[in-house]
Amino acid sequence: MQAEEALARLRARGFSDEDAERLVAHFAEAEASGKTSHGFSRVEWLETLDVDPGAQPEVLEAFEGFERWHGRGALGYLVLDAVVRAQLADPPEWARLIVCEQTFPTGMLGGWVRRLAEGGLVAALTTTSPPRLAHPEGGPALVGTTPLAIGIPSSDGRPFVSDVSMGRITHGDVLAGLAPAEELVPFGGEHAYKAFALALGLQLLVEALQREEGFGAVLLVARPEADPVPGLRARAAGVRLPGDS
């Protein structure tokens, strides 16, 4: 599937031209970064979800250091897109914590923090999803893959972007037919308990900050006080760093 077909199918699903273009831009970025499991293959999956393409997220609380958003039925991608645009339009004086309720699915988290880092903000983002990962010793799935993405701006114009799922593969890999569901386990092999513990910790962090049950996201944005990325690149001596194209 190419961008033109994806755009047409999203419009046919009922999304406005503006929202369809935002979704296609996110999918195209995933494709360009090699994350095809989060690219245009997601359009067919989105067509199966019971979503209101006309729904709009709502800001429930807004203070200098804290915001609470609610999806109000909007696709999670579009909730996070609205949140990112709001932070770039009105960045915090120092730092701001944003809690997003009823926000699912959320796509490639690295794309959201990259936009914030390109706008000069340090960002850390995690989200929850249906249970996908079981305890390394077996049993039922207890936690989602709970990705964590971190974006750090850089004066050289190349922000550092780390985007890691706690699964050995992603659910997107399964949806795209790139891997069997049996491989969706905590990463780390004999040390998988570490990924499992981090997945649980991040999920409970999000759930503890929400006022109602459901999948959500927690985002921290802050103004940087230093510029560490160029020095890291110099020490890395040309080694490809996370988020590099």
Secondary structure in CASP SS format (residue, H / E / C, confidence):
PFRMAT SS
TARGET T0000
AUTHOR 0000-0000-0000
METHOD secondary structure of the structure
MODEL  1
M C 1.00
Q C 1.00
A H 1.00
E H 1.00
E H 1.00
A H 1.00
L H 1.00
A H 1.00
R H 1.00
L H 1.00
R H 1.00
A H 1.00
R H 1.00
G C 1.00
F C 1.00
S C 1.00
D H 1.00
E H 1.00
D H 1.00
A H 1.00
E H 1.00
R H 1.00
L H 1.00
V H 1.00
A H 1.00
H H 1.00
F H 1.00
A H 1.00
E H 1.00
A H 1.00
E H 1.00
A H 1.00
S C 1.00
G C 1.00
K C 1.00
T H 1.00
S H 1.00
H H 1.00
G C 1.00
F C 1.00
S H 1.00
R H 1.00
V H 1.00
E H 1.00
W H 1.00
L H 1.00
E C 1.00
T C 1.00
L C 1.00
D C 1.00
V C 1.00
D C 1.00
P C 1.00
G C 1.00
A C 1.00
Q C 1.00
P C 1.00
E E 1.00
V E 1.00
L E 1.00
E E 1.00
A E 1.00
F C 1.00
E C 1.00
G C 1.00
F E 1.00
E E 1.00
R E 1.00
W E 1.00
H E 1.00
G C 1.00
R C 1.00
G C 1.00
A C 1.00
L C 1.00
G H 1.00
Y H 1.00
L H 1.00
V H 1.00
L H 1.00
D H 1.00
A H 1.00
V H 1.00
V H 1.00
R H 1.00
A H 1.00
Q H 1.00
L H 1.00
A H 1.00
D C 1.00
P C 1.00
P C 1.00
E C 1.00
W C 1.00
A E 1.00
R E 1.00
L E 1.00
I E 1.00
V E 1.00
C E 1.00
E E 1.00
Q C 1.00
T C 1.00
F C 1.00
P C 1.00
T C 1.00
G C 1.00
M C 1.00
L H 1.00
G H 1.00
G H 1.00
W H 1.00
V H 1.00
R H 1.00
R H 1.00
L H 1.00
A H 1.00
E H 1.00
G C 1.00
G C 1.00
L C 1.00
V E 1.00
A E 1.00
A E 1.00
L E 1.00
T E 1.00
T E 1.00
T C 1.00
S C 1.00
P C 1.00
P C 1.00
R C 1.00
L E 1.00
A E 1.00
H C 1.00
P C 1.00
E C 1.00
G C 1.00
G C 1.00
P C 1.00
A E 1.00
L E 1.00
V E 1.00
G C 1.00
T C 1.00
T C 1.00
P C 1.00
L E 1.00
A E 1.00
I E 1.00
G E 1.00
I E 1.00
P C 1.00
S C 1.00
S C 1.00
D C 1.00
G C 1.00
R C 1.00
P C 1.00
F E 1.00
V E 1.00
S E 1.00
D E 1.00
V E 1.00
S C 1.00
M C 1.00
G E 1.00
R C 1.00
I C 1.00
T C 1.00
H H 1.00
G H 1.00
D H 1.00
V H 1.00
L H 1.00
A C 1.00
G C 1.00
L C 1.00
A C 1.00
P C 1.00
A H 1.00
E H 1.00
E H 1.00
L C 1.00
V C 1.00
P E 1.00
F C 1.00
G C 1.00
G H 1.00
E H 1.00
H H 1.00
A H 1.00
Y H 1.00
K H 1.00
A H 1.00
F H 1.00
A H 1.00
L H 1.00
A H 1.00
L H 1.00
G H 1.00
L H 1.00
Q H 1.00
L H 1.00
L H 1.00
V H 1.00
E H 1.00
A H 1.00
L H 1.00
Q C 1.00
R C 1.00
E C 1.00
E C 1.00
G C 1.00
F C 1.00
G C 1.00
A E 1.00
V E 1.00
L E 1.00
L E 1.00
V E 1.00
A E 1.00
R C 1.00
P C 1.00
E C 1.00
A C 1.00
D C 1.00
P C 1.00
V H 1.00
P H 1.00
G H 1.00
L H 1.00
R H 1.00
A H 1.00
R H 1.00
A H 1.00
A C 1.00
G C 1.00
V C 1.00
R C 1.00
L C 1.00
P C 1.00
G C 1.00
D C 1.00
S C 1.00
END
